[in-house]
Amino acid sequence: MYEQDTNPMHPGHVLLDQFLLPHRETISRLARQMKVPQGMLQRVVKGESPVSRALAHKLAQHYGQPVDFWLRLQVRYDQ
């Protein structure tokens, strides 16, 4: 039987690995562009804070992903 991943990745790690690093974008620059506090974004990337609905909307607008992409990552991580 197929066993699901028991340790889903925090959405902040996905943000870092699949978006920030490949685009050579810094947390500081992303925070300025999205008009969010840099510290809040740093905590998300470190896995210390969840991706809120408001942040999911801003990330979706910035990167062109659906809002549900970010929210589902968070729900899966939280389960």
Jmol script that loads the backbone (N, CA, C; Angstrom):
load data "model"
ATOM      1  N   MET A   1       0.836  -1.175   0.000  1.00  0.00           N
ATOM      2  CA  MET A   1       0.000   0.000   0.000  1.00  0.00           C
ATOM      3  C   MET A   1       0.884   1.242   0.000  1.00  0.00           C
ATOM      4  N   TYR A   2       0.456   2.287  -0.699  1.00  0.00           N
ATOM      5  CA  TYR A   2       1.193   3.541  -0.795  1.00  0.00           C
ATOM      6  C   TYR A   2       1.095   4.313   0.516  1.00  0.00           C
ATOM      7  N   GLU A   3       2.237   4.732   1.041  1.00  0.00           N
ATOM      8  CA  GLU A   3       2.258   5.491   2.283  1.00  0.00           C
ATOM      9  C   GLU A   3       2.513   6.962   1.969  1.00  0.00           C
ATOM     10  N   GLN A   4       1.640   7.852   2.471  1.00  0.00           N
ATOM     11  CA  GLN A   4       1.805   9.272   2.241  1.00  0.00           C
ATOM     12  C   GLN A   4       3.007   9.791   3.005  1.00  0.00           C
ATOM     13  N   ASP A   5       3.572  10.870   2.498  1.00  0.00           N
ATOM     14  CA  ASP A   5       4.679  11.541   3.159  1.00  0.00           C
ATOM     15  C   ASP A   5       4.230  11.960   4.561  1.00  0.00           C
ATOM     16  N   THR A   6       4.943  11.505   5.579  1.00  0.00           N
ATOM     17  CA  THR A   6       4.548  11.810   6.948  1.00  0.00           C
ATOM     18  C   THR A   6       5.090  13.157   7.407  1.00  0.00           C
ATOM     19  N   ASN A   7       6.017  13.739   6.663  1.00  0.00           N
ATOM     20  CA  ASN A   7       6.595  15.027   7.023  1.00  0.00           C
ATOM     21  C   ASN A   7       6.446  16.014   5.872  1.00  0.00           C
ATOM     22  N   PRO A   8       5.253  16.574   5.689  1.00  0.00           N
ATOM     23  CA  PRO A   8       5.089  17.533   4.600  1.00  0.00           C
ATOM     24  C   PRO A   8       5.943  18.775   4.839  1.00  0.00           C
ATOM     25  N   MET A   9       6.360  19.403   3.763  1.00  0.00           N
ATOM     26  CA  MET A   9       7.213  20.563   3.828  1.00  0.00           C
ATOM     27  C   MET A   9       6.399  21.813   4.187  1.00  0.00           C
ATOM     28  N   HIS A  10       6.953  22.633   5.043  1.00  0.00           N
ATOM     29  CA  HIS A  10       6.311  23.897   5.412  1.00  0.00           C
ATOM     30  C   HIS A  10       6.247  24.787   4.160  1.00  0.00           C
ATOM     31  N   PRO A  11       5.158  25.521   3.974  1.00  0.00           N
ATOM     32  CA  PRO A  11       5.032  26.393   2.805  1.00  0.00           C
ATOM     33  C   PRO A  11       6.166  27.408   2.678  1.00  0.00           C
ATOM     34  N   GLY A  12       6.729  27.822   3.801  1.00  0.00           N
ATOM     35  CA  GLY A  12       7.865  28.748   3.755  1.00  0.00           C
ATOM     36  C   GLY A  12       9.088  28.127   3.112  1.00  0.00           C
ATOM     37  N   HIS A  13       9.270  26.829   3.322  1.00  0.00           N
ATOM     38  CA  HIS A  13      10.392  26.133   2.697  1.00  0.00           C
ATOM     39  C   HIS A  13      10.152  25.991   1.198  1.00  0.00           C
ATOM     40  N   VAL A  14       8.902  25.779   0.819  1.00  0.00           N
ATOM     41  CA  VAL A  14       8.551  25.728  -0.604  1.00  0.00           C
ATOM     42  C   VAL A  14       8.815  27.095  -1.231  1.00  0.00           C
ATOM     43  N   LEU A  15       8.423  28.145  -0.536  1.00  0.00           N
ATOM     44  CA  LEU A  15       8.668  29.501  -1.022  1.00  0.00           C
ATOM     45  C   LEU A  15      10.159  29.724  -1.251  1.00  0.00           C
ATOM     46  N   LEU A  16      10.968  29.319  -0.312  1.00  0.00           N
ATOM     47  CA  LEU A  16      12.412  29.492  -0.434  1.00  0.00           C
ATOM     48  C   LEU A  16      12.989  28.644  -1.560  1.00  0.00           C
ATOM     49  N   ASP A  17      12.712  27.335  -1.540  1.00  0.00           N
ATOM     50  CA  ASP A  17      13.331  26.396  -2.476  1.00  0.00           C
ATOM     51  C   ASP A  17      12.833  26.513  -3.910  1.00  0.00           C
ATOM     52  N   GLN A  18      11.549  26.817  -4.074  1.00  0.00           N
ATOM     53  CA  GLN A  18      10.987  26.789  -5.429  1.00  0.00           C
ATOM     54  C   GLN A  18      10.760  28.172  -6.033  1.00  0.00           C
ATOM     55  N   PHE A  19      10.855  29.216  -5.219  1.00  0.00           N
ATOM     56  CA  PHE A  19      10.571  30.547  -5.739  1.00  0.00           C
ATOM     57  C   PHE A  19      11.713  31.526  -5.486  1.00  0.00           C
ATOM     58  N   LEU A  20      12.086  31.720  -4.232  1.00  0.00           N
ATOM     59  CA  LEU A  20      13.119  32.707  -3.933  1.00  0.00           C
ATOM     60  C   LEU A  20      14.478  32.331  -4.526  1.00  0.00           C
ATOM     61  N   LEU A  21      14.955  31.155  -4.210  1.00  0.00           N
ATOM     62  CA  LEU A  21      16.289  30.757  -4.689  1.00  0.00           C
ATOM     63  C   LEU A  21      16.375  30.684  -6.215  1.00  0.00           C
ATOM     64  N   PRO A  22      15.446  30.011  -6.890  1.00  0.00           N
ATOM     65  CA  PRO A  22      15.549  29.952  -8.356  1.00  0.00           C
ATOM     66  C   PRO A  22      15.463  31.325  -9.034  1.00  0.00           C
ATOM     67  N   HIS A  23      14.722  32.260  -8.429  1.00  0.00           N
ATOM     68  CA  HIS A  23      14.587  33.600  -9.012  1.00  0.00           C
ATOM     69  C   HIS A  23      15.652  34.568  -8.486  1.00  0.00           C
ATOM     70  N   ARG A  24      16.529  34.047  -7.633  1.00  0.00           N
ATOM     71  CA  ARG A  24      17.575  34.862  -7.003  1.00  0.00           C
ATOM     72  C   ARG A  24      16.976  36.118  -6.362  1.00  0.00           C
ATOM     73  N   GLU A  25      15.906  35.887  -5.653  1.00  0.00           N
ATOM     74  CA  GLU A  25      15.172  36.961  -5.001  1.00  0.00           C
ATOM     75  C   GLU A  25      15.417  36.879  -3.500  1.00  0.00           C
ATOM     76  N   THR A  26      15.594  38.007  -2.868  1.00  0.00           N
ATOM     77  CA  THR A  26      15.816  38.024  -1.426  1.00  0.00           C
ATOM     78  C   THR A  26      14.487  38.209  -0.695  1.00  0.00           C
ATOM     79  N   ILE A  27      14.485  37.808   0.558  1.00  0.00           N
ATOM     80  CA  ILE A  27      13.307  38.010   1.400  1.00  0.00           C
ATOM     81  C   ILE A  27      13.030  39.506   1.528  1.00  0.00           C
ATOM     82  N   SER A  28      14.068  40.269   1.679  1.00  0.00           N
ATOM     83  CA  SER A  28      13.930  41.716   1.817  1.00  0.00           C
ATOM     84  C   SER A  28      13.247  42.333   0.597  1.00  0.00           C
ATOM     85  N   ARG A  29      13.705  41.977  -0.578  1.00  0.00           N
ATOM     86  CA  ARG A  29      13.115  42.530  -1.802  1.00  0.00           C
ATOM     87  C   ARG A  29      11.675  42.056  -1.982  1.00  0.00           C
ATOM     88  N   LEU A  30      11.429  40.782  -1.716  1.00  0.00           N
ATOM     89  CA  LEU A  30      10.072  40.249  -1.838  1.00  0.00           C
ATOM     90  C   LEU A  30       9.129  40.964  -0.876  1.00  0.00           C
ATOM     91  N   ALA A  31       9.588  41.183   0.352  1.00  0.00           N
ATOM     92  CA  ALA A  31       8.760  41.871   1.345  1.00  0.00           C
ATOM     93  C   ALA A  31       8.415  43.286   0.876  1.00  0.00           C
ATOM     94  N   ARG A  32       9.386  43.992   0.330  1.00  0.00           N
ATOM     95  CA  ARG A  32       9.121  45.340  -0.185  1.00  0.00           C
ATOM     96  C   ARG A  32       8.130  45.315  -1.336  1.00  0.00           C
ATOM     97  N   GLN A  33       8.329  44.385  -2.268  1.00  0.00           N
ATOM     98  CA  GLN A  33       7.453  44.311  -3.438  1.00  0.00           C
ATOM     99  C   GLN A  33       6.022  43.950  -3.054  1.00  0.00           C
ATOM    100  N   MET A  34       5.875  43.084  -2.079  1.00  0.00           N
ATOM    101  CA  MET A  34       4.537  42.648  -1.666  1.00  0.00           C
ATOM    102  C   MET A  34       3.948  43.531  -0.564  1.00  0.00           C
ATOM    103  N   LYS A  35       4.763  44.477  -0.067  1.00  0.00           N
ATOM    104  CA  LYS A  35       4.329  45.389   0.995  1.00  0.00           C
ATOM    105  C   LYS A  35       3.877  44.633   2.250  1.00  0.00           C
ATOM    106  N   VAL A  36       4.764  43.720   2.693  1.00  0.00           N
ATOM    107  CA  VAL A  36       4.551  42.980   3.936  1.00  0.00           C
ATOM    108  C   VAL A  36       5.796  43.167   4.803  1.00  0.00           C
ATOM    109  N   PRO A  37       5.666  43.020   6.120  1.00  0.00           N
ATOM    110  CA  PRO A  37       6.843  43.155   6.989  1.00  0.00           C
ATOM    111  C   PRO A  37       7.884  42.074   6.690  1.00  0.00           C
ATOM    112  N   GLN A  38       9.123  42.498   6.587  1.00  0.00           N
ATOM    113  CA  GLN A  38      10.205  41.561   6.296  1.00  0.00           C
ATOM    114  C   GLN A  38      10.320  40.490   7.371  1.00  0.00           C
ATOM    115  N   GLY A  39      10.180  40.868   8.632  1.00  0.00           N
ATOM    116  CA  GLY A  39      10.282  39.902   9.728  1.00  0.00           C
ATOM    117  C   GLY A  39       9.229  38.814   9.643  1.00  0.00           C
ATOM    118  N   MET A  40       8.029  39.205   9.263  1.00  0.00           N
ATOM    119  CA  MET A  40       6.948  38.220   9.120  1.00  0.00           C
ATOM    120  C   MET A  40       7.291  37.226   8.017  1.00  0.00           C
ATOM    121  N   LEU A  41       7.796  37.738   6.909  1.00  0.00           N
ATOM    122  CA  LEU A  41       8.157  36.865   5.798  1.00  0.00           C
ATOM    123  C   LEU A  41       9.334  35.958   6.179  1.00  0.00           C
ATOM    124  N   GLN A  42      10.280  36.481   6.943  1.00  0.00           N
ATOM    125  CA  GLN A  42      11.408  35.672   7.411  1.00  0.00           C
ATOM    126  C   GLN A  42      10.922  34.521   8.294  1.00  0.00           C
ATOM    127  N   ARG A  43       9.965  34.803   9.178  1.00  0.00           N
ATOM    128  CA  ARG A  43       9.435  33.744  10.053  1.00  0.00           C
ATOM    129  C   ARG A  43       8.723  32.665   9.247  1.00  0.00           C
ATOM    130  N   VAL A  44       8.024  33.060   8.197  1.00  0.00           N
ATOM    131  CA  VAL A  44       7.360  32.071   7.334  1.00  0.00           C
ATOM    132  C   VAL A  44       8.405  31.208   6.642  1.00  0.00           C
ATOM    133  N   VAL A  45       9.426  31.827   6.072  1.00  0.00           N
ATOM    134  CA  VAL A  45      10.468  31.075   5.362  1.00  0.00           C
ATOM    135  C   VAL A  45      11.210  30.126   6.301  1.00  0.00           C
ATOM    136  N   LYS A  46      11.392  30.528   7.548  1.00  0.00           N
ATOM    137  CA  LYS A  46      12.056  29.668   8.539  1.00  0.00           C
ATOM    138  C   LYS A  46      11.139  28.563   9.053  1.00  0.00           C
ATOM    139  N   GLY A  47       9.852  28.621   8.694  1.00  0.00           N
ATOM    140  CA  GLY A  47       8.906  27.623   9.171  1.00  0.00           C
ATOM    141  C   GLY A  47       8.381  27.915  10.552  1.00  0.00           C
ATOM    142  N   GLU A  48       8.573  29.138  11.032  1.00  0.00           N
ATOM    143  CA  GLU A  48       8.139  29.513  12.378  1.00  0.00           C
ATOM    144  C   GLU A  48       6.717  30.059  12.399  1.00  0.00           C
ATOM    145  N   SER A  49       6.227  30.549  11.263  1.00  0.00           N
ATOM    146  CA  SER A  49       4.877  31.109  11.167  1.00  0.00           C
ATOM    147  C   SER A  49       4.161  30.489   9.975  1.00  0.00           C
ATOM    148  N   PRO A  50       2.845  30.387  10.070  1.00  0.00           N
ATOM    149  CA  PRO A  50       2.080  29.834   8.946  1.00  0.00           C
ATOM    150  C   PRO A  50       1.872  30.866   7.839  1.00  0.00           C
ATOM    151  N   VAL A  51       1.503  30.382   6.678  1.00  0.00           N
ATOM    152  CA  VAL A  51       1.101  31.247   5.580  1.00  0.00           C
ATOM    153  C   VAL A  51      -0.369  31.595   5.829  1.00  0.00           C
ATOM    154  N   SER A  52      -0.628  32.853   6.075  1.00  0.00           N
ATOM    155  CA  SER A  52      -1.997  33.310   6.307  1.00  0.00           C
ATOM    156  C   SER A  52      -2.733  33.434   4.978  1.00  0.00           C
ATOM    157  N   ARG A  53      -4.029  33.590   5.055  1.00  0.00           N
ATOM    158  CA  ARG A  53      -4.830  33.788   3.840  1.00  0.00           C
ATOM    159  C   ARG A  53      -4.380  35.062   3.123  1.00  0.00           C
ATOM    160  N   ALA A  54      -4.116  36.126   3.887  1.00  0.00           N
ATOM    161  CA  ALA A  54      -3.680  37.395   3.278  1.00  0.00           C
ATOM    162  C   ALA A  54      -2.336  37.229   2.568  1.00  0.00           C
ATOM    163  N   LEU A  55      -1.394  36.526   3.202  1.00  0.00           N
ATOM    164  CA  LEU A  55      -0.098  36.314   2.569  1.00  0.00           C
ATOM    165  C   LEU A  55      -0.239  35.403   1.349  1.00  0.00           C
ATOM    166  N   ALA A  56      -1.099  34.401   1.442  1.00  0.00           N
ATOM    167  CA  ALA A  56      -1.334  33.509   0.293  1.00  0.00           C
ATOM    168  C   ALA A  56      -1.820  34.309  -0.915  1.00  0.00           C
ATOM    169  N   HIS A  57      -2.683  35.285  -0.684  1.00  0.00           N
ATOM    170  CA  HIS A  57      -3.173  36.130  -1.774  1.00  0.00           C
ATOM    171  C   HIS A  57      -2.034  36.950  -2.377  1.00  0.00           C
ATOM    172  N   LYS A  58      -1.180  37.505  -1.537  1.00  0.00           N
ATOM    173  CA  LYS A  58      -0.063  38.309  -2.039  1.00  0.00           C
ATOM    174  C   LYS A  58       0.943  37.451  -2.790  1.00  0.00           C
ATOM    175  N   LEU A  59       1.221  36.255  -2.275  1.00  0.00           N
ATOM    176  CA  LEU A  59       2.145  35.348  -2.971  1.00  0.00           C
ATOM    177  C   LEU A  59       1.562  34.911  -4.315  1.00  0.00           C
ATOM    178  N   ALA A  60       0.272  34.649  -4.323  1.00  0.00           N
ATOM    179  CA  ALA A  60      -0.394  34.236  -5.563  1.00  0.00           C
ATOM    180  C   ALA A  60      -0.304  35.346  -6.604  1.00  0.00           C
ATOM    181  N   GLN A  61      -0.531  36.565  -6.199  1.00  0.00           N
ATOM    182  CA  GLN A  61      -0.435  37.689  -7.128  1.00  0.00           C
ATOM    183  C   GLN A  61       0.996  37.869  -7.615  1.00  0.00           C
ATOM    184  N   HIS A  62       1.942  37.754  -6.716  1.00  0.00           N
ATOM    185  CA  HIS A  62       3.346  37.992  -7.065  1.00  0.00           C
ATOM    186  C   HIS A  62       3.906  36.922  -8.010  1.00  0.00           C
ATOM    187  N   TYR A  63       3.618  35.665  -7.700  1.00  0.00           N
ATOM    188  CA  TYR A  63       4.210  34.563  -8.468  1.00  0.00           C
ATOM    189  C   TYR A  63       3.279  33.956  -9.506  1.00  0.00           C
ATOM    190  N   GLY A  64       2.015  34.359  -9.515  1.00  0.00           N
ATOM    191  CA  GLY A  64       1.088  33.833 -10.513  1.00  0.00           C
ATOM    192  C   GLY A  64       0.551  32.449 -10.200  1.00  0.00           C
ATOM    193  N   GLN A  65       0.690  32.035  -8.949  1.00  0.00           N
ATOM    194  CA  GLN A  65       0.138  30.755  -8.514  1.00  0.00           C
ATOM    195  C   GLN A  65      -1.275  30.999  -7.978  1.00  0.00           C
ATOM    196  N   PRO A  66      -2.134  29.985  -7.999  1.00  0.00           N
ATOM    197  CA  PRO A  66      -3.448  30.144  -7.365  1.00  0.00           C
ATOM    198  C   PRO A  66      -3.300  30.291  -5.845  1.00  0.00           C
ATOM    199  N   VAL A  67      -4.197  31.024  -5.249  1.00  0.00           N
ATOM    200  CA  VAL A  67      -4.193  31.186  -3.791  1.00  0.00           C
ATOM    201  C   VAL A  67      -4.255  29.817  -3.120  1.00  0.00           C
ATOM    202  N   ASP A  68      -5.052  28.925  -3.683  1.00  0.00           N
ATOM    203  CA  ASP A  68      -5.198  27.580  -3.115  1.00  0.00           C
ATOM    204  C   ASP A  68      -3.884  26.817  -3.047  1.00  0.00           C
ATOM    205  N   PHE A  69      -2.955  27.091  -3.936  1.00  0.00           N
ATOM    206  CA  PHE A  69      -1.642  26.432  -3.902  1.00  0.00           C
ATOM    207  C   PHE A  69      -1.002  26.640  -2.530  1.00  0.00           C
ATOM    208  N   TRP A  70      -0.965  27.892  -2.084  1.00  0.00           N
ATOM    209  CA  TRP A  70      -0.333  28.218  -0.805  1.00  0.00           C
ATOM    210  C   TRP A  70      -1.154  27.733   0.379  1.00  0.00           C
ATOM    211  N   LEU A  71      -2.462  27.888   0.294  1.00  0.00           N
ATOM    212  CA  LEU A  71      -3.317  27.474   1.404  1.00  0.00           C
ATOM    213  C   LEU A  71      -3.307  25.963   1.585  1.00  0.00           C
ATOM    214  N   ARG A  72      -3.292  25.232   0.494  1.00  0.00           N
ATOM    215  CA  ARG A  72      -3.243  23.760   0.596  1.00  0.00           C
ATOM    216  C   ARG A  72      -1.925  23.286   1.194  1.00  0.00           C
ATOM    217  N   LEU A  73      -0.826  23.947   0.824  1.00  0.00           N
ATOM    218  CA  LEU A  73       0.464  23.609   1.437  1.00  0.00           C
ATOM    219  C   LEU A  73       0.397  23.783   2.949  1.00  0.00           C
ATOM    220  N   GLN A  74      -0.234  24.871   3.390  1.00  0.00           N
ATOM    221  CA  GLN A  74      -0.319  25.122   4.817  1.00  0.00           C
ATOM    222  C   GLN A  74      -1.221  24.112   5.504  1.00  0.00           C
ATOM    223  N   VAL A  75      -2.371  23.811   4.913  1.00  0.00           N
ATOM    224  CA  VAL A  75      -3.287  22.841   5.506  1.00  0.00           C
ATOM    225  C   VAL A  75      -2.609  21.474   5.606  1.00  0.00           C
ATOM    226  N   ARG A  76      -1.925  21.073   4.557  1.00  0.00           N
ATOM    227  CA  ARG A  76      -1.244  19.769   4.564  1.00  0.00           C
ATOM    228  C   ARG A  76      -0.169  19.742   5.647  1.00  0.00           C
ATOM    229  N   TYR A  77       0.559  20.841   5.784  1.00  0.00           N
ATOM    230  CA  TYR A  77       1.588  20.896   6.818  1.00  0.00           C
ATOM    231  C   TYR A  77       0.982  20.818   8.215  1.00  0.00           C
ATOM    232  N   ASP A  78      -0.156  21.484   8.395  1.00  0.00           N
ATOM    233  CA  ASP A  78      -0.799  21.539   9.709  1.00  0.00           C
ATOM    234  C   ASP A  78      -1.417  20.211  10.148  1.00  0.00           C
ATOM    235  N   GLN A  79      -1.738  19.340   9.220  1.00  0.00           N
ATOM    236  CA  GLN A  79      -2.418  18.082   9.573  1.00  0.00           C
ATOM    237  C   GLN A  79      -1.525  17.102  10.279  1.00  0.00           C
TER     238      GLN A  79
END
end "model"
wireframe off; spacefill off
backbone 0.3
color backbone group
